[in-house]
Amino acid sequence: MDNFRNNYRNRRFLAHIGSLGSSQLHARNPLVVALWSVAFPGFGHFLLNKYIRGSALFLWELYINQKTMLNTAMMHTFNGEFHLAKSALNEKFIYLYIPVYLFAVWDSYRTTVDENKMYVLAKRENAPIQTFAMNAFETNYLDKKKPWLALVWAMGIPSMGQLYLHRMFSAAFTLVVTLLIITRSNLLEGLHYFFLGEIAKSKEAIDMQWVLYMPSLYFFGIFDSYMNTVEHNKLFDREQANFLRQNYQSEHFVVYRGGSER
């Protein structure tokens, strides 16, 4: 059930509001999206609402990184322990890692450029924007959110910011991955010993191969929640402006700009 009917068969839409979340077109910086793919393949596609492609790239990165022990090799490299890095790295799978990694970066950049073009065309077409959706499991609607609240919740634990914005797939995926990483890395146990001052026990408990996934996931959750809340509010303002213009603005209303009638 929703309040949207496409009677005019518009070619492009700025947004879709569904019961489990919302997707929208808006101007994005292709370099920023590509850099998130550099940080972790799949993240750039999540920013573009390409969830199936993003999930495939993310899971491939997780699988192949574990097979090659790339995070462990990187840790030893940063510590200057090059002999340990060479012994940790599994060369059998490393050549499978490189092409998919480069594809993720290239494809996220290319798709962002294409979606920016679609955004310009959809904005000009100005199709009606869906504002309400309901089914037996969830209700979702277009309203104003507070970006700083999304930021704070995302800082608490990854996925809470997406839940605040009602992006259910992003929230569920992020939460499951976060629990997997925390469980396999023994991160909380390591932090517990660290706060007690038992540094040796902390280092022994933590599995750095899994811990090194966490910074990318944590900061992506913060960025994704804040950015999407800002764009969600812009979409709300645009829909409200269109509604008020169509239903309450006089047809004789004229705006003068720069001395000329527009």
ABEGO torsion letter per residue (X at the ends): XBABBBAAGBABBABBBBAAEBBBBBBBBAAAAAAAAAABBGAAAAAAGBAAAAAAAAAAAAAAAAAAGAAAAAAAAAAGBAAAAAAABBAAAAAAAAAAAAAAAAAAAAAAAAAAAAAAAAAAAGBBBBABBBBAABBBBBBBBBAAAAAAAAAABBGAAAAAAGBAAAAAAAAAAAAAAAAAAGAAAAAAAAAAGBAAAAAAABBAAAAAAAAAAAAAAAAAAAAAAAAAAAAAAAAAAAAAAAAABBAABBBBBGGBBX
